[in-house]
Amino acid sequence: MQSQDLSQRHAPSAGPGPVDAEQAEAVLAEHYPRLVRLAYLVLPPGLGRGRRVLTAHALAQRALPRGRKQPAPIPAQGGGRADDPGYAYLRERVLRMALAAARPRRGLPRLAQLPPPLPQVWGLRLFPRSGGADELALDQRLSALSGPARAAYVLRGLEQLPDADIRKLLKAAGVSDPGGALASANGVPAHPGLLSSPEFDPCTLQARPTDLVRRRQHTKAALAAAAALAICGALVALPGGGWGPDGAAAPVYAQNPAAEAALDPGRLTRAAPDAWRTADRTDFSVWPARGPLTGDQELLRRALAVWARPGRSVRVSATPGTPTGGPAGPPQLLYAGEVDAARVVLLHDGLRIARYAEPKDGTQGAALDFARVDGATGAEASALVLGRSDANVRYLTAPWVTKAAQRDLTKPDSAAVPLPLADGVTGPLAGPALQSGGCASWTVLQLTDASGTHLGTDLGELVPARLTAGRPGAAEDASSPRGLRTWAPFACSLAAERSAGVRSVNAWVFAEQPLPDASEARWGSPRPEGGGGSATWVCTRAETWRGDGTIALAQFRAPGGAAGAVVAKGADVPACGPRDPRVLAGVLWKSAAGNWYLLAAGSKDTASIEATGGVTASGPGPLLVARAEQGARAELKGVSADGREISGLR
């Protein structure tokens, strides 16, 4: 474990200087992904994701100077890449062209004013990977801003520039009112981490075919294929913006009998209403088809067609590790009905849940979401997200669920609030996956069936993650009083697991540690204060549906503190899991007397702990306390009772 250092230093800024073509080319090669992302975020959202991707690459490539020497027009701003005058020069060029693309000129449609996208990609449609609910919300907020305001927001969040440098850069790029652009950008909450997410990365792309028509070598066959494509396009784009037979699906490209059977709504499988009562396994395969639109063949056909061939207007998202291809055979229908402002269809193919949603008003555009559920049974197969609206979420529950309620996980002593349950559909409850800013509460779904009461939390995916508490391998549902008390101080740490394909999250109190300088103790600023006594060490581990990508967080709670703090973590490690429940972590801590200590704790089977590096200390047992200097960094290792080495989480 490396103890945390709260201080950060910025490199001094460099002055401007001449930029020649060779220097600019080297800078472009080094920072190309960053410049393309900048262009993509500033370009008008109305272009569509595919056109924005190609145009962003074109602008970055056109930013190179044509002559041997070009003066750097902008003084280099402080910090990071801006210390390089070549980068500052290219960034200003990319920004100027992206803003020019956002300013329509009279007499020309906006698309006609853009440079032709480079490189040309024939037969493929490229777009960034879809993100989660937070990325979608941010994209919608940015689309409502003007081009200069988007540029100001991106320069502040992505480039980490101060406002004074942003004003200079916007003015140099041709913006007449940089102050107004900054003021507009202030209306969007800061999310610098989201700007770096795959949702806004035009260099990490998904590919889809464009026309999907088989290309023939002979001219006659090619013309026939083009004619078929034109007919399919006419069927999709009906007058008045209404739905065609296949809705937002792309044109048909194959006449495979198995594929056609999978797209026939008449062949959808449906479980008997009481199949779950006698089944050996209580999983999604025994859910009956519910909802008032299960007999709407046109809606079901559109859902199946879009699943197999998502068109340009379809927004596709999937949890990590989930394939998005069409079903291999007729899937199972779980739900079809209206949820808030959309018509929703839930389908299950044995491996995945697919959620199709289209606007009720008949306008074009649809959403298609996927989540892995292989091996789900019992509590893990008890609920699915039907829809999210106005920061609320509605669930479809399993037929064996008898009661539904919501509770605030941060308040273990508060009673659960019952939720109405009609034909398996819950009333709306606050969805923590959509909340932004500070975390004052964390609402979870509580379901009751014959086996007991279970808790699930919305992490921005179709399947709520199950919450458990206790030693790995012997964990129980977090709905017990002990489980609720364990989770309460650490509920807000669940925000770190959003949109990661999480199956379940367990919280385990692995150590209690008496604190030195006893009467009162506090974190070094800006940590929350707490009273004297013993600190609590908790490990929260998130397991994923795909197996890899697990995250183990070691969290420390000072006595009297309202919430814990993450002090170490491990990704794709067995620590704190059923395979290896051992865990070791440490933190620098400041007492009320002003003394700094290294505190380290391991699980009960830890025989000894040793610290090296910035702090040298060792001791027997699962706890270690050693005097330290502020900012010291130490490595931890332990030895278990059976002689095996324990590596500390970092």
N, C-alpha and C positions, 0 to 999 in steps of 0.2 A: 504493500500500500504506500502511496506517496501522499504525504499530508498536504492539505490544500493551502495554497498561497493566494490571498485575496488581492494582492497588488498586481497591477498591469502597467506596463510602460510602453510608450509609443516612440518609435524612432523619429528623430528630427527630420524635418522636411528638407528636400533638396531644392536648389534653385533651378530656373528654367535654363534651357540650353538648346542648341541646334539638334535637329533630328534628321538623319539621312535615311535613304530608302533601305539600306541594309540593316540599320539599327531598328527601324520601324518593323521590318519583316521579322526580325528576331523577337521583338516584343510581341508582335501579333501571334507568332507561333506559341509563345510561352503563355500568353493570357487570352488566347482565342476563346475558350469556353466562357470566361468572365465577360468579355466584350459582347459575345453573341447573346448571353443571358440579359445583359443590360439593354441591348436593342430589342429583344423579344418583349421585355416588360414595358418598354416605353411605347412600342408600336400600338396603333389603334386596335382594341379588342375586336372591333367589327370585322376585321379581316378574316377571322376564323383562325383556329390554332394551327392548321396546316400551312396556310399562307403566311402567317406570322413567322413560323419556323424558317421557311425558305427565305423570306425577306430579311430576317435577322442575320442569317448567314451571308446574304448578299451585301448587306450594309457593312458587316465586319470586314469582309474581303475588299470592299471598295474603299475602306478607310486608309489604305496604304498610300503614301505620297507618290506622286508621279515623277517628281524631279529627284536629283541626287541629294539636295539639301532643302529642308523645310524648317522654318523657325517654329519653336514650340510656342503656340499662341497663348497658352495659359500658364501662369506660374504654378509650379507643382504644389499640390495641397499636402498637408502633413499626414504621415502614417501610411505604411504598407506600400502598395503598388504605386501610389501617387508620387512616391519619392523618385520614380523613374520618369524623366521628362518624355520619353518615348511613349510610355503608357498614357500619360496625361494627354499627349497630343492625339493618340488614337481614340481615346475615350471621348474627347471633345468632338472629333470627326464623326464617330458613331452616333453620339447624342444629337448632333446637328442634323444628320440625315434622318434619324428616327423621328425627330420632331417635325422635320419638313414633311415626312410622310403623313403625319397626323394633321397637317394643315391643308384642307382642301382648297384648290384654286378654282376660280370661277370658270364655268363652262366645261369642266371635266369631272367625271365621277371619280371618287376617291381611289378606287382600285386602279383606274387608268393612270393615275399620277405616280404610282410606285414603280421603282425600277424592276425589271424582270427578275424573278427569283433565281438565284444561283446557289448551288448547281441545279440544273434541271434534273428532275427525278421522274422517269417515265413509268407509268403503270403502278406507282405506289403513292400512298397518302401517308405522310409522316407527321407525327404529333407527339408532344411530351407525354410521359406517363401520368395517369390521373392521380391526384392526391386525395386527401381526406376532406372532411367537412371544413376544417380550418382553412385549407388552401382554397377550396371553392368559395368560401365566404370572402376571403381576401381578394380573390380574382374578381368577384362581383363588385366589391368596394372600389377596386382600382379602375374597373371599366366605367364607373360613373364619374371619374375625374377627367379633367382635360389632359392633353398631352404634356404640357409643362408641369402640371401638378403631379402626374405620374412620375415624370422624370425627377422632380424634387423628392418624392417619397422614396424612389429607388436609390438615388444618390445618397440619401441619408441612411437608409436601412441596409443596402447592399454594399455601397462603397464606404460607409461610415464617415462621410464628410461632414464637417460642421456647417452650420447654416450660412456663414459668411462666404465660404468657398463654394457652396451650392449656388448662391446668388451670382458670383462671378462666372461660374461655369455656364449657368443658364443664360446669362446675358451674352456671353461669347457665342453661345449656340443659337442666338437670334430670338430669345424670349424677351418680349417687350416689358413684361411685368413679373420679374422673378419673385418679388415679395408676395404678390398675390398667389403665385404658384405654391410657395411655401405655406402660405396661410391655408390654402385648400388642402394641401397634403397633411396638415395638422389634424384634419378631421378624420383621418384613418388611423386607428391604433397601430403602434409600432410592432411589427412582427419580423425582425431581421432574420430569424431562423427559417421562417416560411419562405422568404424570398430565395433562400438557398436550397429549397426542396426540389425533388424531381418534377413536381408539377410545373415549375417555371424553368426547366432545364432543356433548352432546344438542342443540346448535344447528346442527350440520352433519350432516344426516341423509340416509339412503337411504329410499326409499319402495317398498313392495311392496303389491300388492292384497291385501285380506283374503280375502273369499270367492271372488273371481274369477268370480262368476256374473254373466252379462250382465243388467243391470237393464232391465226392460221398463216401458213406460208404462202398460200395462193391468194391472189387478189380477190377472186370471187368469194371465197369463204370469209375473208376479212371484211368485205363490204356487207355480207350477210350478218356477221356478228355485230358490226357497227349499227346496222338497222335494228337488230334485236335490242341493243342497248338503248337506242333512241326511244323505242316503244316502251321499254321498262321505265325509262326516265319520265315519260309522259304519264305512265300509270301512277308513279310515286308522287309527282308534282301535279296534283289535281287542281283545277281552278278553285279559287277561294281559299287555298291553304288547307283543304280538308285532307283526311286520311285516305290513302289508297288501300287496296287489299292487303298489302304487306307493310303498311304504315311507313315508318322511318327506315325500313330495311334497305340494303343495297340491292341491285338487280340480281336475279337468279343467274348462277354461273355453272351449275352442274345438274345432271339428270340422274343422280345416283339413287337407286330405290331405297336404300337404308336412310339416306339423308332426307328424302321426300317423306318417308314414314315418320321421321322424327319431327317434321314440320307440319304434320297433319293434326289439327286440334281434336279431331275425332278419335285419335289413337292415344291421347293422353291417358296415363294410368291414374286411377283414383282408388285410394284405400277405402275399404268399407267403414262406415261410421263407427262401428264398435270393434274394429280390428285390433286396436291397441289393448283392449281388455284381455285378450287371449294370446297376444304375441309374446314370443320369448324375449324380445328386446323392445324397450320403449325408446324408439328413435324416430327420425323424420319419416321413415318409410311407412309408418302406421298412422301418420297424420291424415285425417280425412280432408277432402277438398271443401273449403268454406268460403263464404262471401256471396253477395247477391249477384255477382256477374259470372259465376262458374259456368253458366250456360251461354254466355256471349261468345259465339264461335269466331266472330270477326276480331274481337279483342284478343282472344287466345291465339288466333292465327298471326296477328301482328306481333305479339310477344315472342312467338316461336321464330318467326321470320327475322326479327331484329336480333334475337340471340344468335342465329346462324350467320347473319350478314348485317352487322351494324352499319348503317349508312353514315353520311357526313354529319348529320345533325344529331347523332346519338352520342351522348356522353357516357363512356365506358369506364368503370372503375373495378378494381379487384384487390382483395387482400394479398399481401406478398405471398408468392408461391402458388397462386391459384390460376390455373389455365382459363382462358377466356373463349376458347373455341366452342363451336356448336355442340349440341348433345349427340352422343353416339346412337341413341335410339329414342323412342318416345319417353319424355321425362314424366315425372309425377306432378300433378297439380295440387298445390297446397292452399292457394287462396286466389280469388279474383274479385275485386270490388273497388269502391271509391274510398280514398283516404285523403281527407282535406281537399286539395285542389287537383288531385290526380287520380287516374285509374291505375290500379296496381295489380300485378300478377306475380305470385311467388311460385317457383318451380324447383324441383329437386331431381337430380339425375344420379343419385347414389353417392356422388363425390362432392357435389357443389350445390349451393343454393343460388339460384338466379332470381333477381328482382327486376322486373320490368315496370317502368312507370311512364305514363304519357299524360299530357295536360288534358283536363276534362273539357276545355273549350275547343278542342279539335285542332289547335295550332300545331305546326310542325315542331319536331324536336322530341326526344325521348331520353330516358336514362336507363342504363343497364348496369347492374351491380352484381358482383360475384363474391362468394365466400366459401372457403373449404369447410366441410363438416364431416369428413370421413372419420368414422369411429365414434361420432357423437352419440351419447345415450344418456337416458335419465335426465339429470339436471342440465347437462350441456345441450340437450335437445328440447328444452322447455320453452323457448321463446325465439322469435325472429322479429327484426325491425320491419314494420310496415311502412313507416314514413316519418320524416322529420319536418316540422314547420314551426316557425316563430319560437325557436329555441326549445321546442317540445318534441317528444318522440312518442309514437304509438307502437305497441307490440301486438303480434299474433302469438298466443300462447298454445302450448300443447293441449290436446284434449283431456289429459289426465290432471291438468292444473285446476284446482278448485277455488283458490283465492289469489288475488293479486293486490299488492300494496306498494307504496313508495316510502322510503325512509332516507333521512339525511345521515350518511355514513360518518360525518364528523360529530354527530350528537348521539352517542350510544344509548343514552338514557331516555331519549324521546321515543314516543310510540310511533309505529308505522301508520301511515295514512292509507286507508283502503282505496283501491282503484275500482271503478266500475268495469265489469267484464261481460261483454255481450258477444255471443258466438265466438268466444276466444279472443276478441279484440279488446285491448285495454283502453281506458281513457288516457288522455295525454298526461305525461309527466315531464318534468324538467330534464333535459338531456345534457349531462355534463360535457359531452363531446362537442357541443356547440358553444359553450361558455368561453369567454375571453377575458383577459385581464386577471385580476387577483382571484384567488380561490377562497371563498368564505364558506362554501358548502359543497357537498358532493352527493347528489341524489342517485339512489340505486333502486333497482326493481327487486321486489321481494315476492316470490311465488311459493305457494303451498300446495302440496299434493299428498298422496297417501304415504310417501316415504319421509316427509318432513318439510322443512322450510329452507329455501335456497335463496341466495343473493346473486344478482348479476348486474354488471355495470355496462353502460353504453360507452364504447371506445371508438365510435365513429364507423362501425362496421355493421354487417347484417346480423351477426350473432353476438348477443351480449356475453362478455367474459364472466366466467364463474368466479366468485370470490370464496376463498377458503382461509383457514387459520390453523396454525399448529405446526408441529415438527414435520418436516418433509417425510412422506411415506406413511404418516399417521394423521394427516390434516383432516379437518372436518369443515362442514359448512360454516361460513362466517356469521350466520344468523344467530348463533348462540350468544348469550350475554358476554361470555369471555371473548368470543371472536369479535364482537362489536367493539369492545373496549380495546382490543389489540389494534384494530384497523383505524379507530377514530383519529389518532394524531397523524396518521400516514395516508389518509384517504386522498389528499390532493396530489400525492406522488403518482397516482394513476394517470395523470395527464401525460406523463412521459411515455405511456404505452399506447397512445392513440394511433390508430391506423397501422398497426404492426402485425396484424393477424394473430392477436392474442386469444388463446383458448381459455386460460384460467390464470389467476394471480393468487399466490399464497403469501400470507404474512406470518412470520415466526419470531417470537421474542427469544433470541438465543443467548442473551446475557443481561444481567443487572450488575452495574458497577458503582461502588461507593466512590464519591468524588473527594479529592484532596482539598485542603483549605476550606473546611466543611461548611461553615454557617450559611454562606450564600455564594453562588457561583454563576457566572454568566459567560456567554460566548464573547469572543472578541468581535468588535463592531464589524458588520451590522447584524450579528446573530441575535436572536431573541433572548431575553433574560429569563432566568429560572431560579428557584429556591434551592437550598442545600439538600443533600440526601444522596440518592442513587440514580444514576442515569440508566436509560433503557436502550438496549441495542436490538434492533429489529431488522430482519432480512425479508424483503419482498421479492418474490421470484415470479416472473411472467413466463408461462409456457405457451408456445405457439402451435397452431394447427399443423404446420409443416415440419415441426421437430427442431429445426435449427432456428437461430435468431432469438434464443432465450436471453432474458436480461435478469440479472440478480443485483439488487440494490441493497447496500448496507446503510441503514439509517440510524441516526443518533438523536435521542430526545433527552435534553437536560431536564432535571426535575422542575416541575411547575410550568414547563413550556407547553404552549397550546398545540404545537405541531412539531414533528420531527424534521430532520434535515438529512438529505442524502450526502454521505461522506465518501462513499466508494461504490464502485459497480464493476460487474464483470459481464461480458457478452459472450454467449456460446461457451459457457463454462459449466461444469457439473455442480459447482459449489452451491450449497443451500438448496439442492434438489433431491429427489428421491434416490438417485444413483449415488450421490455423495453429499449427505446433509451437513458435512463440516463446513465451517465458514470462519474467516478471520478478517478483521478490519480495524482501522485506527483513525484518529483525528487529533489535530492540535486544538487545545482548549485552554481558555484563560479563566482563572479563578477571580473571585472578588478582591483577593489580596493583590492582584496584578501579576501573578505568576503564570507562566505558560507551561503546559504539560502535554506530553504525548500520552493519550489514552488509547489502549488497544484491548480488544476483546475477541475471544473465540468461542466456539460452541463448547458444551460441557466436557466433551472428550478430548479437549486440547490439554496436553501435558505440560507444554512450555511454549513461551513466546520470546522471540529475539528481534530486536530492532537494530538496523545498521544504516549507515549513511549520515544524514544530518543529526540523528540521535542514536547513541549507542547504549543499549540497555538490554537486559534479559531477565527472565524470572520464571518460576514454575507456575503451573496452573493456567487457567483460561483468561486471566486478567493481567494487564501490565500498565503501570503508571510510572512515568519518567519525566524529570524536569527537562524542558526544552527551551529553545530560543524562538521568538516570533519569526515565522516564515520558514522554519526548518522543514526539511523534507526527509522522510525516512522510508526504508524498505522493511517490510515485516515478513517473517516466516515463522511457522509454528510446527510443532511435532505432536502428533496425536498419541493417545495412550498405547496404541499398537505399533508405534514407531514410524508411521507414515508422515511424510512432510505435508504441511498445509501452507499453501500460498495465499497471501492476503489479497483481497479485492482491492482494486486501484481506483 
